[in-house]
Amino acid sequence: MPLGEVTITLEDVATLSGLPIDGKAVIVDVPDREW
């Protein structure tokens, strides 16, 4: 990869990790917090 400003895409993550990006999204319900 060249040095400098880089945008990491979902395809980049899938290629490097070997994880598939097809199918349903994985989401987690996070309760609201009062800061």
N, CA, C and O atoms as a Maestro MAE file, in Angstrom:
{
 s_m_m2io_version
 :::
 2.0.0
}

f_m_ct {
 s_m_title
 :::
 protein
 m_atom[140] {
  # First column is atom index #
  i_m_mmod_type
  r_m_x_coord
  r_m_y_coord
  r_m_z_coord
  i_m_residue_number
  s_m_chain_name
  s_m_pdb_residue_name
  s_m_pdb_atom_name
  i_m_atomic_number
  :::
  1 25 0.835 -1.180 0.000 1 A "MET " " N  " 7
  2 3 0.000 0.000 0.000 1 A "MET " " CA " 6
  3 2 0.883 1.248 0.000 1 A "MET " " C  " 6
  4 15 1.893 1.305 0.703 1 A "MET " " O  " 8
  5 25 0.503 2.219 -0.774 2 A "PRO " " N  " 7
  6 3 1.276 3.461 -0.772 2 A "PRO " " CA " 6
  7 2 1.068 4.229 0.535 2 A "PRO " " C  " 6
  8 15 0.042 4.083 1.200 2 A "PRO " " O  " 8
  9 25 2.035 5.028 0.882 3 A "LEU " " N  " 7
  10 3 1.926 5.835 2.094 3 A "LEU " " CA " 6
  11 2 1.069 7.055 1.814 3 A "LEU " " C  " 6
  12 15 0.981 7.514 0.675 3 A "LEU " " O  " 8
  13 25 0.446 7.573 2.846 4 A "GLY " " N  " 7
  14 3 -0.394 8.752 2.687 4 A "GLY " " CA " 6
  15 2 -1.794 8.481 3.192 4 A "GLY " " C  " 6
  16 15 -2.021 7.565 3.982 4 A "GLY " " O  " 8
  17 25 -2.730 9.291 2.725 5 A "GLU " " N  " 7
  18 3 -4.112 9.145 3.160 5 A "GLU " " CA " 6
  19 2 -4.756 7.946 2.481 5 A "GLU " " C  " 6
  20 15 -4.658 7.780 1.265 5 A "GLU " " O  " 8
  21 25 -5.419 7.108 3.281 6 A "VAL " " N  " 7
  22 3 -6.007 5.875 2.762 6 A "VAL " " CA " 6
  23 2 -7.428 5.748 3.302 6 A "VAL " " C  " 6
  24 15 -7.681 6.047 4.469 6 A "VAL " " O  " 8
  25 25 -8.341 5.311 2.464 7 A "THR " " N  " 7
  26 3 -9.697 4.993 2.890 7 A "THR " " CA " 6
  27 2 -9.841 3.480 2.918 7 A "THR " " C  " 6
  28 15 -9.639 2.814 1.903 7 A "THR " " O  " 8
  29 25 -10.191 2.934 4.088 8 A "ILE " " N  " 7
  30 3 -10.358 1.493 4.231 8 A "ILE " " CA " 6
  31 2 -11.811 1.156 3.909 8 A "ILE " " C  " 6
  32 15 -12.728 1.715 4.511 8 A "ILE " " O  " 8
  33 25 -12.018 0.255 2.972 9 A "THR " " N  " 7
  34 3 -13.364 -0.131 2.560 9 A "THR " " CA " 6
  35 2 -13.736 -1.487 3.152 9 A "THR " " C  " 6
  36 15 -12.878 -2.213 3.655 9 A "THR " " O  " 8
  37 25 -15.018 -1.818 3.087 10 A "LEU " " N  " 7
  38 3 -15.484 -3.120 3.541 10 A "LEU " " CA " 6
  39 2 -14.821 -4.233 2.741 10 A "LEU " " C  " 6
  40 15 -14.516 -5.294 3.285 10 A "LEU " " O  " 8
  41 25 -14.601 -3.998 1.470 11 A "GLU " " N  " 7
  42 3 -13.927 -4.994 0.637 11 A "GLU " " CA " 6
  43 2 -12.489 -5.227 1.108 11 A "GLU " " C  " 6
  44 15 -12.017 -6.364 1.097 11 A "GLU " " O  " 8
  45 25 -11.791 -4.172 1.518 12 A "ASP " " N  " 7
  46 3 -10.430 -4.307 2.051 12 A "ASP " " CA " 6
  47 2 -10.423 -5.179 3.305 12 A "ASP " " C  " 6
  48 15 -9.584 -6.069 3.445 12 A "ASP " " O  " 8
  49 25 -11.358 -4.920 4.209 13 A "VAL " " N  " 7
  50 3 -11.441 -5.692 5.454 13 A "VAL " " CA " 6
  51 2 -11.743 -7.152 5.155 13 A "VAL " " C  " 6
  52 15 -11.142 -8.046 5.751 13 A "VAL " " O  " 8
  53 25 -12.672 -7.401 4.232 14 A "ALA " " N  " 7
  54 3 -13.026 -8.770 3.878 14 A "ALA " " CA " 6
  55 2 -11.843 -9.501 3.251 14 A "ALA " " C  " 6
  56 15 -11.617 -10.677 3.535 14 A "ALA " " O  " 8
  57 25 -11.100 -8.817 2.412 15 A "THR " " N  " 7
  58 3 -9.939 -9.432 1.767 15 A "THR " " CA " 6
  59 2 -8.855 -9.773 2.785 15 A "THR " " C  " 6
  60 15 -8.288 -10.865 2.746 15 A "THR " " O  " 8
  61 25 -8.565 -8.848 3.693 16 A "LEU " " N  " 7
  62 3 -7.500 -9.067 4.674 16 A "LEU " " CA " 6
  63 2 -7.887 -10.085 5.739 16 A "LEU " " C  " 6
  64 15 -7.042 -10.855 6.196 16 A "LEU " " O  " 8
  65 25 -9.163 -10.095 6.141 17 A "SER " " N  " 7
  66 3 -9.578 -10.986 7.222 17 A "SER " " CA " 6
  67 2 -10.062 -12.344 6.733 17 A "SER " " C  " 6
  68 15 -10.082 -13.312 7.493 17 A "SER " " O  " 8
  69 25 -10.451 -12.412 5.461 18 A "GLY " " N  " 7
  70 3 -10.982 -13.658 4.933 18 A "GLY " " CA " 6
  71 2 -12.442 -13.881 5.287 18 A "GLY " " C  " 6
  72 15 -12.986 -14.951 5.015 18 A "GLY " " O  " 8
  73 25 -13.089 -12.881 5.894 19 A "LEU " " N  " 7
  74 3 -14.489 -13.004 6.279 19 A "LEU " " CA " 6
  75 2 -15.386 -12.668 5.086 19 A "LEU " " C  " 6
  76 15 -15.090 -11.745 4.328 19 A "LEU " " O  " 8
  77 25 -16.484 -13.416 4.920 20 A "PRO " " N  " 7
  78 3 -17.403 -13.107 3.831 20 A "PRO " " CA " 6
  79 2 -18.224 -11.854 4.151 20 A "PRO " " C  " 6
  80 15 -18.490 -11.569 5.318 20 A "PRO " " O  " 8
  81 25 -18.622 -11.113 3.126 21 A "ILE " " N  " 7
  82 3 -19.452 -9.929 3.333 21 A "ILE " " CA " 6
  83 2 -20.842 -10.119 2.739 21 A "ILE " " C  " 6
  84 15 -21.606 -9.159 2.638 21 A "ILE " " O  " 8
  85 25 -21.178 -11.343 2.346 22 A "ASP " " N  " 7
  86 3 -22.503 -11.640 1.811 22 A "ASP " " CA " 6
  87 2 -23.411 -12.093 2.943 22 A "ASP " " C  " 6
  88 15 -22.961 -12.743 3.887 22 A "ASP " " O  " 8
  89 25 -24.681 -11.752 2.850 23 A "GLY " " N  " 7
  90 3 -25.639 -12.209 3.851 23 A "GLY " " CA " 6
  91 2 -26.173 -11.073 4.692 23 A "GLY " " C  " 6
  92 15 -25.981 -9.898 4.378 23 A "GLY " " O  " 8
  93 25 -26.850 -11.445 5.773 24 A "LYS " " N  " 7
  94 3 -27.469 -10.462 6.652 24 A "LYS " " CA " 6
  95 2 -26.421 -9.759 7.513 24 A "LYS " " C  " 6
  96 15 -25.374 -10.318 7.840 24 A "LYS " " O  " 8
  97 25 -26.738 -8.519 7.864 25 A "ALA " " N  " 7
  98 3 -25.845 -7.739 8.722 25 A "ALA " " CA " 6
  99 2 -25.931 -8.242 10.158 25 A "ALA " " C  " 6
  100 15 -26.980 -8.707 10.605 25 A "ALA " " O  " 8
  101 25 -24.828 -8.142 10.865 26 A "VAL " " N  " 7
  102 3 -24.788 -8.500 12.282 26 A "VAL " " CA " 6
  103 2 -24.870 -7.201 13.070 26 A "VAL " " C  " 6
  104 15 -24.005 -6.333 12.956 26 A "VAL " " O  " 8
  105 25 -25.927 -7.084 13.874 27 A "ILE " " N  " 7
  106 3 -26.110 -5.861 14.659 27 A "ILE " " CA " 6
  107 2 -26.335 -6.221 16.117 27 A "ILE " " C  " 6
  108 15 -26.762 -7.330 16.438 27 A "ILE " " O  " 8
  109 25 -26.047 -5.280 16.985 28 A "VAL " " N  " 7
  110 3 -26.235 -5.467 18.421 28 A "VAL " " CA " 6
  111 2 -27.028 -4.285 18.950 28 A "VAL " " C  " 6
  112 15 -26.719 -3.133 18.645 28 A "VAL " " O  " 8
  113 25 -28.046 -4.573 19.741 29 A "ASP " " N  " 7
  114 3 -28.846 -3.519 20.342 29 A "ASP " " CA " 6
  115 2 -28.114 -3.002 21.572 29 A "ASP " " C  " 6
  116 15 -27.858 -3.756 22.511 29 A "ASP " " O  " 8
  117 25 -27.781 -1.720 21.565 30 A "VAL " " N  " 7
  118 3 -27.063 -1.111 22.677 30 A "VAL " " CA " 6
  119 2 -28.025 -0.187 23.418 30 A "VAL " " C  " 6
  120 15 -28.601 0.719 22.816 30 A "VAL " " O  " 8
  121 25 -28.203 -0.410 24.722 31 A "PRO " " N  " 7
  122 3 -29.127 0.451 25.473 31 A "PRO " " CA " 6
  123 2 -28.601 1.891 25.556 31 A "PRO " " C  " 6
  124 15 -27.393 2.129 25.559 31 A "PRO " " O  " 8
  125 25 -29.530 2.832 25.622 32 A "ASP " " N  " 7
  126 3 -29.136 4.239 25.764 32 A "ASP " " CA " 6
  127 2 -28.497 4.458 27.123 32 A "ASP " " C  " 6
  128 15 -28.917 3.878 28.125 32 A "ASP " " O  " 8
  129 25 -27.481 5.297 27.143 33 A "ARG " " N  " 7
  130 3 -26.808 5.639 28.395 33 A "ARG " " CA " 6
  131 2 -26.886 7.141 28.598 33 A "ARG " " C  " 6
  132 15 -26.817 7.918 27.646 33 A "ARG " " O  " 8
  133 25 -27.028 7.529 29.837 34 A "GLU " " N  " 7
  134 3 -27.005 8.955 30.149 34 A "GLU " " CA " 6
  135 2 -25.580 9.303 30.566 34 A "GLU " " C  " 6
  136 15 -25.066 8.787 31.558 34 A "GLU " " O  " 8
  137 25 -24.955 10.178 29.801 35 A "TRP " " N  " 7
  138 3 -23.566 10.549 30.091 35 A "TRP " " CA " 6
  139 2 -23.642 11.726 30.991 35 A "TRP " " C  " 6
  140 15 -22.609 12.256 31.401 35 A "TRP " " O  " 8
  :::
 }
 m_bond[139] {
  # First column is bond index #
  i_m_from
  i_m_to
  i_m_order
  :::
  1 1 2 1
  2 2 3 1
  3 3 4 2
  4 3 5 1
  5 5 6 1
  6 6 7 1
  7 7 8 2
  8 7 9 1
  9 9 10 1
  10 10 11 1
  11 11 12 2
  12 11 13 1
  13 13 14 1
  14 14 15 1
  15 15 16 2
  16 15 17 1
  17 17 18 1
  18 18 19 1
  19 19 20 2
  20 19 21 1
  21 21 22 1
  22 22 23 1
  23 23 24 2
  24 23 25 1
  25 25 26 1
  26 26 27 1
  27 27 28 2
  28 27 29 1
  29 29 30 1
  30 30 31 1
  31 31 32 2
  32 31 33 1
  33 33 34 1
  34 34 35 1
  35 35 36 2
  36 35 37 1
  37 37 38 1
  38 38 39 1
  39 39 40 2
  40 39 41 1
  41 41 42 1
  42 42 43 1
  43 43 44 2
  44 43 45 1
  45 45 46 1
  46 46 47 1
  47 47 48 2
  48 47 49 1
  49 49 50 1
  50 50 51 1
  51 51 52 2
  52 51 53 1
  53 53 54 1
  54 54 55 1
  55 55 56 2
  56 55 57 1
  57 57 58 1
  58 58 59 1
  59 59 60 2
  60 59 61 1
  61 61 62 1
  62 62 63 1
  63 63 64 2
  64 63 65 1
  65 65 66 1
  66 66 67 1
  67 67 68 2
  68 67 69 1
  69 69 70 1
  70 70 71 1
  71 71 72 2
  72 71 73 1
  73 73 74 1
  74 74 75 1
  75 75 76 2
  76 75 77 1
  77 77 78 1
  78 78 79 1
  79 79 80 2
  80 79 81 1
  81 81 82 1
  82 82 83 1
  83 83 84 2
  84 83 85 1
  85 85 86 1
  86 86 87 1
  87 87 88 2
  88 87 89 1
  89 89 90 1
  90 90 91 1
  91 91 92 2
  92 91 93 1
  93 93 94 1
  94 94 95 1
  95 95 96 2
  96 95 97 1
  97 97 98 1
  98 98 99 1
  99 99 100 2
  100 99 101 1
  101 101 102 1
  102 102 103 1
  103 103 104 2
  104 103 105 1
  105 105 106 1
  106 106 107 1
  107 107 108 2
  108 107 109 1
  109 109 110 1
  110 110 111 1
  111 111 112 2
  112 111 113 1
  113 113 114 1
  114 114 115 1
  115 115 116 2
  116 115 117 1
  117 117 118 1
  118 118 119 1
  119 119 120 2
  120 119 121 1
  121 121 122 1
  122 122 123 1
  123 123 124 2
  124 123 125 1
  125 125 126 1
  126 126 127 1
  127 127 128 2
  128 127 129 1
  129 129 130 1
  130 130 131 1
  131 131 132 2
  132 131 133 1
  133 133 134 1
  134 134 135 1
  135 135 136 2
  136 135 137 1
  137 137 138 1
  138 138 139 1
  139 139 140 2
  :::
 }
}
